Amino acid sequence: MGFFSFIGSLIYYLIKTPLCLVWWIVTLIFHPVTLLVALITLYIYYTSSTEKSDIPFISKLAPVSKPPVVPSAAKNRGKK
């Protein structure tokens, strides 16, 4: 019985350890203090740089597609 309990606990820890590592990394990255420090760092970076570059927004980076212009049917109504 001892061998099978060893295999069972080995399988348990092989499954548990990566999940615990992922949870630890996620909480380390997304910790509120870490996010606050990252925001302060970005603020200092953008306000202290010599060349004032605008923060890129998605709307500026997205391609603009213009719909085709269809002549209005109301203009041509009644003309012969």
N, C-alpha and C positions, 0 to 999 in steps of 0.2 A: 504494500500500500504506500510505502514511503516514496517509492520511485514515481508513482503516478501523481501523488500530491506535489512532488517537485516539478514534474512536467506541467501540472495545472497552474502552479504559482509562477512558473517561468512564462507560460503563455499569457497569464494575467498581467505580469509586469511588462512583457513585450507589447501588449496592447495599451496598458496604462501609461507607460513612460513617454511615448511620442505625444499622446494627448496632453499630458501634463506639461511637456516642453512647449507645445504649441500654445497652450493656455498661458504659460508664463511669458512667452514672447509677445503674445497679443496684449496682455495686460501691461507689459513693460512699454510697448510702443504707444498704446492708446490710453495711458494713464493721464488723468487730467492735468497734473503738474507738467508732464512732458509736453502735452498739447499747448499749455500756456507758455512754456519756454520756447516752443517752436514758433508760436504766434509773435511773441516779443522779438525773437531773433529776426523773423521776416520783416517786422515793422522797422527795426533798427536798420536792417539791410536796405530797405527801400527808401528810407528817409535820409540815410547818411551817404548814399552814393553820390558821386559828383555829377554824373549824368542822370537826369531825372527820367527814368523809363516808366512808361505806364504799365500797370499790371495787366497782363493779357487776359482778356475775357473770352469765353467760349464763342460769344456772338461775333467777335472780331475774327476769330480763327475759322469759323464755319464758312463753307462756301455759300455764296448767295445765288439762288436760282430764281430767275424772273419768269413768271408764267407768260406764255405767248399771248400777245395782244390780239383779241378777236374784235373785229369791227362790230359796233353795236347794231342790232337789228332795228332799233327804234329810229335811227338816222335814215335808213333806207325805206322806211314804211311810207307808202303814198307816192313815191317817185316812180316815174315811168320813163 
